[in-house]
Amino acid sequence: MMNPDKILDAPGQACINLTPLIKQAMASLSEGDILKVFSDDAASRLGVPAWCRLTKNILVEMKEVDATQTEFYIKKKKS
């Protein structure tokens, strides 16, 4: 089990709103820190990995909890 440095619990947030929240949460982290994101929007399973690729942050793990709930572990990129 991964030990995140920060947790973003974002139930009810559509993916279009989730990625700006992730960006904001990542801003307070140091390089190499892990952000755990919890989402219940099924579209986030495509949107969060795409955001990570675009921003060069590392998607360490994506855990599908059930049909819609997902946990993402994102490592902050080097500055």
SVG drawing of the C-alpha trace seen along z (x, -y; Angstrom):
<svg xmlns="http://www.w3.org/2000/svg" viewBox="-22 -25 35 28">
<polyline fill="none" stroke="black" stroke-width="0.4" points="0.0,0.0 1.3,-3.4 1.6,-6.2 0.5,-9.4 1.9,-12.8 -1.5,-14.4 -5.1,-13.2 -7.6,-14.8 -11.1,-13.3 -13.2,-14.5 -16.5,-12.6 -19.1,-14.2 -16.6,-16.1 -16.8,-15.6 -13.4,-15.0 -13.5,-18.5 -13.5,-19.9 -11.3,-17.2 -8.1,-17.9 -7.9,-21.6 -8.3,-20.4 -5.5,-17.9 -3.3,-20.7 -4.0,-22.9 -3.3,-20.0 0.0,-19.2 1.2,-22.8 1.7,-22.4 3.7,-19.2 7.5,-18.8 9.1,-16.9 8.6,-13.1 5.7,-13.5 2.6,-11.3 -0.9,-12.7 -3.8,-10.2 -6.9,-11.2 -10.3,-9.6 -12.9,-10.0 -16.4,-8.5 -16.6,-9.8 -16.0,-6.9 -14.6,-9.3 -11.7,-10.1 -10.3,-6.7 -9.4,-8.2 -9.1,-11.8 -6.6,-11.5 -4.1,-9.3 -4.3,-11.7 -3.7,-14.7 -0.7,-13.0 0.8,-12.4 0.2,-16.0 1.7,-17.4 4.5,-14.9 3.5,-13.9 3.7,-10.1 0.6,-8.0 2.1,-5.4 -1.1,-3.4 -4.8,-3.4 -7.0,-1.2 -10.6,-0.6 -12.5,-0.2 -15.8,0.6 -17.7,-0.3 -17.2,-4.0 -14.9,-4.7 -11.2,-5.0 -8.1,-5.8 -5.2,-7.4 -1.6,-7.8 0.3,-10.5 3.9,-11.4 4.9,-15.0 7.3,-15.5 10.7,-17.2 10.5,-20.9"/>
</svg>
